[in-house]
Amino acid sequence: MRLPPAQQHLLGLLKDERSRLHDLVWELDEVEVALAELEAVPGVAPALDDQHADQLEHLRQRYDALQETVLTQMLYIERLEARYNQLPYPAVRAA
């Protein structure tokens, strides 16, 4: 069954955006692991304290930004799914 162009477009968009979300979640997990590892480092030499603190701050900021991006992406996908499900020809639902 051939879908109408609007449905084809939204299905393609949903696929792309879900793929992007997957990549963002993967990156968030990697940053979370790196952050946990860096936080677990026992006392570092005084010369490295500033560098260690800078790395921690950078990772924390990256983690926070990624969390926000993941949530925004999830909401965007929800809106796309709602738009798709409101189209006529509901023979194929968004998965």
C-alpha positions as CSV (number, residue, x, y, z in Angstrom):
1,M,0.0,0.0,0.0
2,R,1.4,3.4,-1.0
3,L,1.1,6.0,1.7
4,P,0.0,9.6,0.9
5,P,3.0,12.0,0.6
6,A,2.2,13.7,3.9
7,Q,2.4,10.4,5.7
8,Q,5.5,9.4,3.9
9,H,7.2,12.7,4.8
10,L,6.3,12.4,8.5
11,L,7.3,8.8,8.7
12,G,10.7,9.7,7.2
13,L,11.0,12.6,9.6
14,L,10.1,10.4,12.5
15,K,12.7,7.8,11.5
16,D,15.4,10.5,11.2
17,E,14.5,12.2,14.5
18,R,14.4,8.9,16.4
19,S,17.8,8.0,15.0
20,R,19.1,11.4,16.2
21,L,17.5,10.8,19.7
22,H,19.3,7.4,19.8
23,D,22.6,9.1,19.0
24,L,22.0,11.8,21.7
25,V,21.2,9.2,24.3
26,W,24.3,7.2,23.4
27,E,26.4,10.4,23.8
28,L,24.7,11.2,27.1
29,D,25.6,7.8,28.4
30,E,29.2,8.2,27.3
31,V,29.5,11.6,29.0
32,E,27.9,10.2,32.2
33,V,30.5,7.4,32.3
34,A,33.3,9.8,31.7
35,L,32.0,12.1,34.4
36,A,31.7,9.3,36.9
37,E,35.2,8.1,36.2
38,L,36.6,11.6,36.6
39,E,34.7,12.2,39.8
40,A,36.0,8.9,41.2
41,V,39.7,9.8,40.7
42,P,41.3,10.0,44.1
43,G,43.1,13.1,45.2
44,V,45.2,14.4,42.3
45,A,48.5,16.2,42.4
46,P,48.2,19.9,43.2
47,A,49.5,20.8,39.7
48,L,46.7,18.8,38.1
49,D,43.9,20.1,40.4
50,D,43.0,23.0,38.1
51,Q,43.1,20.8,35.0
52,H,41.0,18.2,36.8
53,A,38.5,20.8,38.0
54,D,38.2,22.3,34.5
55,Q,37.6,18.8,33.0
56,L,34.9,18.1,35.6
57,E,33.2,21.4,34.9
58,H,33.3,20.9,31.2
59,L,31.8,17.4,31.4
60,R,29.1,18.6,33.8
61,Q,28.1,21.4,31.5
62,R,28.1,19.0,28.5
63,Y,26.0,16.5,30.5
64,D,23.5,19.2,31.4
65,A,23.3,20.4,27.8
66,L,22.8,16.9,26.5
67,Q,20.1,16.2,29.0
68,E,18.2,19.3,27.9
69,T,18.7,18.3,24.2
70,V,17.5,14.8,24.8
71,L,14.3,16.0,26.5
72,T,13.7,18.5,23.8
73,Q,14.1,15.8,21.1
74,M,11.7,13.5,22.9
75,L,9.1,16.2,23.0
76,Y,9.6,17.0,19.4
77,I,9.1,13.3,18.5
78,E,6.0,13.2,20.5
79,R,4.6,16.2,18.6
80,L,5.5,14.6,15.3
81,E,3.8,11.4,16.3
82,A,0.7,13.3,17.3
83,R,0.7,15.1,13.9
84,Y,1.1,11.8,12.1
85,N,-1.7,10.1,14.0
86,Q,-4.1,13.0,13.2
87,L,-3.6,12.7,9.5
88,P,-6.3,11.0,7.4
89,Y,-5.6,7.5,6.2
90,P,-4.8,6.0,9.7
91,A,-4.3,2.6,8.2
92,V,-0.6,2.7,9.3
93,R,0.1,4.0,12.8
94,A,3.4,5.5,13.9
95,A,5.3,2.9,15.7
